[in-house]
Amino acid sequence: MADSRKNKNRCSFCGRTEEEVGFLITGMNGYICDSCATQAYEITQEALGAGKKASATKLNLKELPKPVEIKKFLDQYVIGQDDAKRFLSVSVYNHYKRLLKKEGGDDVEIEKSNIIMVGSTGTGKTLLARTIAKLLHVPFTIVDATVLTEAGYVGEDIESILTRLLQVADYNVPEAEQGIVFIDEIDAIGKKRDGQIGGNDEREQTLNQLLTEMDGFEDNTGVIILAATNRPESLDPALLRPGRFDRRVPVELPDLKGREDILKVHAKKIKVGDNVDYNKVARMASGASGAELANIVNEAALRAVRDNRKFVTQEDLEESIEVVIAGYQKKNAILTDKEKRIVAYHEIGHALVAAKQTNSAPVQKITIVPRTSGALGYTMQVEEGNHYLMTKEEILNKIATLTGGRAAEEIVFGSVTTGASNDIEQATKLARAMITRYGMTCDFDMVAMEVQT
């Protein structure tokens, strides 16, 4: 009976009996012989080894994408910012070409340099850095500069950041040497040192350590440091000298076409009505960053949900722009009838002055609904396109439009109120700039009394 049972038990993989293989290992779904178990183990190890090897493959010169290819890849993930993507593509290509080129080549010697991206908040600096690392398949780590200032307490130091990069590379040193370290808001530690004798604050110590570590990278070390800031004027000159952050990539606010494209990308995530005019919305959102445009689309979607609609309309997007600019409507703010008349005449004063001018943006909307920003009403003017210069006449027209509300109050009511405080502030800034920065007066002519920082 025992011999017959041996002959009945067979390996589930090769089909051999227990008598042929000597013994069988009992599993949940059958039997397996020692030979098949060994082969299965070897196949599994090869698969795991191949996966590790593939993830740790070093970047080589033949596989290095050209600047045009890097730019095309960035175009798929980052909308607008054509100049920034072009500058960054060339800088990254030159860095890895220097790293990967053969010894004794005839190429022009390229010095090691790091890159600092300069631009307003929300323009896509972090997204550019992440996308570059994704294209090149190199280890990438990101750190907020404010964490570095807390070293010794709860933060990190420079060496621990490089250790983290090594961990991302699965402790593969050659791969980690081709990695990217991204330091966000570097102005938190890179501010100009005051030069006081005995200055020993923690921020200066962190900056000194960063400068020393950057000098310590050897010429053949491939770690590239990307940094981002929206306050380049406050950085220490030692941080911007050749060999450190000497490649500056400007990441500017999107233009009209860029804003329109960004709105279309974010609108793909929601249902949008057929009446939406993205060009008009982009013109109304002049000066908005990519992050603010994403917030505008999100606010429009929330408004549609509150109104029990399944899609976003043009009105939702226009209202969301007003929410970003002036805040939400104050439903509970109750004005007296006299205050409502004053606000109405004030706003119509702005609109009439703007309408009577030839070099002024057309009036898009007038409202006397109070907002959470404190405004009791406002007049929205929308430019037809992008404008990078203002003539003297246009500035004077803008000052006249700003003072039109106060003038209407004086004419109609014979008195003035506090409602023109913001108008006076903006008009004063423009008038002061005409004299101190733009040289638009006969008395002082082309004399710069102030320097914008």
C-alpha positions in Angstrom: 0.0 0.0 0.0 2.8 2.4 0.8 4.5 1.8 -2.6 1.3 2.4 -4.4 0.8 5.7 -2.5 4.3 6.7 -3.5 3.5 6.1 -7.1 0.3 8.1 -6.9 2.0 11.3 -5.4 3.5 13.3 -8.2 5.3 16.6 -8.4 2.8 19.3 -9.6 5.4 20.8 -11.9 7.5 18.1 -13.5 5.0 15.2 -13.0 7.6 12.8 -11.6 6.5 10.4 -8.8 7.9 10.3 -5.3 9.7 7.1 -6.0 11.6 8.8 -8.9 12.7 11.9 -7.1 13.2 10.3 -3.7 10.9 12.6 -1.7 8.2 15.3 -2.3 7.5 18.6 -0.4 3.9 18.9 0.5 2.3 22.2 -0.4 -1.1 23.8 -0.1 -2.1 22.9 -3.6 -0.1 19.7 -4.2 3.5 18.5 -4.2 6.8 19.8 -5.4 10.1 18.0 -5.8 13.5 19.3 -4.6 14.7 19.9 -8.1 11.7 22.1 -9.1 11.9 23.9 -5.8 15.5 24.8 -6.5 14.7 26.0 -10.0 11.8 28.1 -8.7 14.1 29.7 -6.1 16.8 30.5 -8.8 14.2 32.0 -11.1 12.8 34.2 -8.3 16.3 35.4 -7.4 17.1 36.2 -11.0 13.9 38.2 -11.3 14.6 40.2 -8.2 18.2 40.7 -9.2 17.1 41.9 -12.7 14.7 44.3 -11.1 17.4 45.7 -8.8 19.8 46.0 -11.6 17.4 47.8 -13.8 16.5 50.3 -11.1 20.2 51.0 -10.4 21.3 51.4 -14.1 23.6 54.4 -14.4 22.9 57.1 -16.9 25.3 56.9 -19.9 26.3 59.4 -22.6 24.4 57.6 -25.4 21.2 57.6 -23.4 21.5 61.2 -22.3 18.6 63.1 -23.9 19.5 66.2 -26.0 18.3 69.6 -24.8 15.5 69.6 -27.4 14.3 66.1 -26.1 14.4 67.3 -22.5 12.4 70.4 -23.5 9.8 68.2 -25.2 9.5 66.0 -22.1 9.0 69.1 -19.9 6.3 70.3 -22.3 4.2 67.2 -21.4 4.1 68.0 -17.7 4.7 71.8 -17.4 2.5 74.2 -19.3 4.0 77.5 -20.3 7.4 78.6 -19.0 9.0 78.1 -22.4 12.1 80.2 -21.6 12.6 78.5 -18.2 12.3 75.0 -19.7 14.8 75.9 -22.5 17.4 77.3 -20.1 16.9 74.4 -17.6 17.2 71.8 -20.4 20.5 73.2 -21.6 21.9 73.6 -18.1 21.0 70.0 -17.0 22.3 68.6 -20.3 25.7 70.4 -19.9 26.0 69.1 -16.4 25.5 65.4 -17.2 27.5 65.7 -20.4 30.4 67.0 -18.3 29.9 64.1 -16.0 29.6 61.3 -18.6 32.0 62.4 -21.3 34.9 60.2 -22.0 38.3 61.1 -20.7 40.6 62.8 -23.2 37.7 63.9 -25.4 37.9 66.8 -27.7 34.8 68.6 -26.3 35.1 72.0 -24.7 35.7 71.7 -21.0 32.4 72.4 -19.1 32.8 73.6 -15.5 30.6 72.1 -12.8 27.7 74.4 -11.8 24.5 74.3 -9.9 21.2 75.8 -10.8 19.0 78.3 -9.0 15.4 78.9 -10.2 14.1 82.3 -9.5 10.4 83.1 -9.6 7.2 84.0 -7.8 5.4 81.5 -5.6 3.3 79.0 -7.5 5.1 79.3 -10.8 6.2 75.6 -11.0 9.8 75.6 -9.8 9.4 72.3 -7.8 7.4 70.7 -10.6 10.3 71.5 -13.1 12.8 69.8 -10.7 10.7 66.7 -10.2 10.1 66.4 -14.0 13.8 66.6 -14.8 14.5 63.8 -12.3 11.7 61.7 -13.7 13.0 62.0 -17.3 16.6 61.1 -16.4 15.7 58.3 -13.9 18.1 59.6 -11.4 17.7 59.7 -7.6 15.9 62.8 -6.4 15.4 64.3 -3.0 13.7 67.5 -1.9 14.3 69.5 1.3 12.9 72.7 2.6 15.6 75.2 3.5 13.8 76.1 6.8 14.5 72.5 8.0 18.2 73.0 7.6 18.2 76.0 9.9 16.9 73.7 12.7 19.9 71.4 12.5 20.9 70.2 16.0 17.3 70.5 17.2 14.7 68.8 15.1 16.0 69.5 11.6 18.6 68.1 9.3 22.1 69.0 8.2 23.7 68.9 4.8 25.3 65.5 5.3 22.0 63.9 6.2 20.5 65.3 3.0 23.1 63.5 0.9 22.5 60.4 3.0 18.9 60.6 2.1 19.9 60.8 -1.6 21.9 57.6 -1.1 18.9 55.9 0.4 16.7 56.9 -2.6 19.4 55.3 -4.8 19.0 52.1 -2.7 22.6 52.6 -1.4 24.0 52.4 -4.9 26.8 54.9 -4.8 27.5 55.3 -8.5 23.8 56.0 -9.1 23.5 58.4 -6.1 26.4 60.4 -7.6 24.2 61.2 -10.5 21.3 62.4 -8.3 19.5 65.7 -7.8 19.1 67.6 -4.6 16.4 70.2 -4.6 16.5 72.9 -1.9 13.3 74.9 -1.8 13.1 78.5 -0.4 16.9 78.7 -0.1 16.6 82.4 0.9 15.7 81.1 4.4 19.4 80.2 4.9 21.1 82.1 2.1 20.4 85.6 3.2 23.2 88.1 3.1 25.4 88.0 6.2 25.4 91.2 8.2 29.2 91.1 8.7 29.0 91.8 12.5 32.0 90.7 14.4 31.0 87.7 16.6 27.9 86.9 14.6 27.1 83.4 15.5 23.4 82.9 14.7 22.3 79.5 13.5 21.3 80.6 10.0 24.8 81.9 9.3 26.3 78.6 10.5 24.0 76.7 8.2 24.9 78.9 5.3 28.7 78.5 6.0 28.2 74.7 6.1 26.4 74.7 2.8 29.1 76.8 1.1 31.8 74.5 2.5 29.9 71.3 1.4 29.5 72.7 -2.1 33.2 73.5 -2.4 33.9 69.9 -1.2 32.2 68.2 -4.1 35.0 67.0 -6.4 35.0 67.8 -10.1 33.9 64.2 -11.1 31.1 64.1 -8.6 27.8 64.3 -10.4 25.4 65.4 -7.7 23.6 68.5 -9.0 22.0 70.9 -6.6 18.8 72.7 -7.7 17.5 75.6 -5.6 14.5 77.8 -5.7 13.8 81.2 -4.3 11.4 84.1 -4.9 13.7 86.7 -3.3 17.0 86.6 -5.2 18.0 90.0 -4.1 18.4 88.9 -0.5 20.9 86.0 -1.3 24.5 86.2 -0.1 26.9 86.9 -3.0 29.1 84.0 -1.9 26.2 81.7 -2.8 26.0 82.9 -6.4 29.6 82.8 -7.3 30.9 80.5 -10.1 31.0 76.9 -9.0 28.0 77.3 -6.7 24.6 78.6 -7.9 25.9 80.4 -11.0 23.2 79.2 -13.4 20.1 81.3 -12.8 16.9 80.1 -14.5 14.0 82.7 -14.3 10.6 81.1 -13.8 8.2 83.9 -14.5 4.4 84.2 -14.2 2.6 82.8 -17.2 1.5 85.1 -20.1 -2.0 85.2 -21.6 -1.5 82.1 -23.7 0.2 80.3 -20.8 -2.7 81.1 -18.5 -5.2 79.9 -21.0 -3.4 76.6 -21.5 -3.0 76.0 -17.8 -6.8 76.6 -17.3 -7.6 74.1 -20.0 -5.3 71.5 -18.4 -6.9 71.8 -14.9 -10.4 72.0 -16.5 -9.9 68.5 -17.8 -10.3 67.1 -14.3 -13.9 68.5 -14.0 -17.0 68.8 -16.2 -17.2 72.1 -18.0 -20.1 73.7 -19.8 -20.0 74.6 -23.5 -20.2 78.3 -22.9 -16.8 78.6 -21.2 -14.4 81.1 -22.8 -10.9 80.3 -21.5 -9.4 83.3 -23.2 -11.7 85.7 -21.4 -11.0 83.9 -18.1 -7.3 84.1 -18.7 -7.5 87.8 -19.4 -9.5 88.4 -16.2 -6.8 86.4 -14.2 -3.9 88.7 -15.3 -0.9 88.2 -13.0 -2.1 84.9 -11.6 0.4 82.0 -11.1 -0.1 78.4 -12.1 -1.0 77.5 -8.6 -3.6 80.3 -8.4 -5.1 79.3 -11.7 -5.5 75.7 -10.3 -7.2 77.3 -7.3 -9.5 79.3 -9.5 -10.7 76.1 -11.3 -11.1 74.3 -8.0 -13.2 77.2 -6.6 -15.4 77.1 -9.7 -16.0 73.4 -9.2 -16.9 74.0 -5.5 -19.4 76.7 -6.5 -21.0 74.4 -9.1 -21.4 71.7 -6.4 -22.9 74.2 -3.9 -25.5 75.2 -6.6 -26.3 71.5 -7.3 -25.0 71.6 -10.8 -23.0 68.8 -12.5 -20.8 71.1 -14.6 -18.9 74.4 -14.3 -20.1 77.4 -16.2 -18.5 80.7 -17.3 -20.1 82.5 -14.4 -18.5 80.0 -11.9 -15.0 80.7 -13.3 -15.5 84.5 -13.3 -16.8 84.4 -9.7 -13.9 82.2 -8.6 -11.5 84.9 -10.0 -13.3 87.5 -7.8 -12.9 85.1 -4.8 -9.2 84.9 -5.4 -8.8 88.7 -5.9 -11.2 90.1 -3.3 -12.4 87.1 -1.2 -15.8 85.6 -0.7 -19.1 87.5 -0.7 -20.1 88.6 2.8 -23.7 87.5 2.8 -24.3 88.8 6.3 -22.9 92.3 5.7 -25.8 94.6 5.9 -25.3 98.1 4.6 -27.7 101.0 5.2 -29.4 102.5 2.3 -27.2 105.6 2.5 -24.0 103.5 2.5 -25.3 101.5 -0.5 -25.9 104.7 -2.5 -22.4 106.0 -1.6 -20.7 102.7 -2.6 -22.8 102.6 -5.9 -21.9 106.2 -6.8 -18.3 105.6 -5.8 -17.9 102.6 -8.1 -19.8 104.2 -11.0 -17.4 107.1 -10.7 -14.5 104.7 -11.4 -16.4 103.2 -14.3 -17.3 106.5 -16.0 -13.8 107.9 -15.8 -12.4 104.6 -17.3 -15.1 104.6 -20.0 -14.3 108.2 -21.1 -10.6 107.4 -21.6 -9.0 106.1 -24.8 -5.9 104.4 -23.3 -7.6 102.5 -20.6 -8.7 98.9 -20.2 -12.4 98.3 -20.7 -14.7 97.9 -17.7 -15.7 94.2 -17.3 -17.8 94.3 -14.1 -19.1 96.7 -11.4 -20.3 95.3 -8.1 -21.3 96.7 -4.7 -21.4 93.3 -2.9 -19.1 93.4 0.1 -16.2 90.9 0.2 -14.2 89.3 2.9 -11.1 91.3 1.9 -12.8 94.4 3.3 -13.9 95.9 -0.1 -17.5 97.1 -0.1 -17.4 97.0 -3.9 -15.0 97.2 -6.9 -14.8 97.9 -10.6 -13.0 95.3 -12.6 -11.1 96.3 -15.7 -9.8 93.6 -18.1 -6.9 94.2 -20.5 -7.2 92.9 -24.0 -3.8 91.3 -24.1 -0.3 91.3 -22.4 1.3 94.6 -21.7 4.8 95.0 -20.5 5.2 98.8 -20.7 3.1 101.7 -19.6 3.2 105.1 -21.1 3.0 108.3 -19.1 -0.5 108.9 -20.4 -1.6 105.4 -19.4 -0.3 105.9 -15.8 -2.1 109.3 -15.6 -5.3 107.7 -16.8 -5.0 105.0 -14.2 -4.5 107.6 -11.5 -7.6 109.4 -12.8 -9.6 106.2 -12.7 -8.5 105.5 -9.1 -9.5 109.0 -8.0 -12.8 108.9 -9.9 -14.7 107.2 -7.0 -13.7 109.9 -4.5 -14.6 112.6 -7.0 -18.1 111.1 -7.5 -18.7 111.2 -3.7 -17.7 114.8 -3.5 -20.0 115.8 -6.5 -23.1 113.9 -5.4 -22.9 114.0 -1.6 -20.7 117.0 -1.0 -18.6 115.0 1.4 -16.0 112.2 1.4 -15.8 108.9 3.2 -13.1 106.3 4.1 -14.1 104.1 1.1 -11.3 105.5 -1.1 -8.4 104.5 1.2 -7.2 101.7 -1.1 -7.6 103.9 -4.2 -5.5 106.6 -2.6 -2.8 104.1 -1.7 -2.5 102.8 -5.2 -2.7 106.3 -6.8 0.1 107.4 -4.4 2.3 104.5 -5.4 1.9 105.2 -9.1 2.5 109.0 -8.6 5.6 108.4 -6.5 7.0 105.9 -9.0 6.6 108.4 -11.8 8.8 110.8 -9.9 11.3 108.6 -8.2 11.8 105.7 -10.6 10.4 106.5 -14.1 11.7 110.0 -14.6 8.3 111.3 -15.9 8.4 114.8 -14.4 10.0 118.0 -15.8 11.3 119.1 -12.4 13.5 116.0 -11.7 13.6 114.6 -15.2 15.8 111.3 -15.5 16.9 111.1 -11.8 16.5 107.8 -10.0 15.6 108.6 -6.4 14.6 105.1 -5.5 15.8 101.7 -6.5 13.3 98.8 -6.5 14.6 95.7 -4.7 
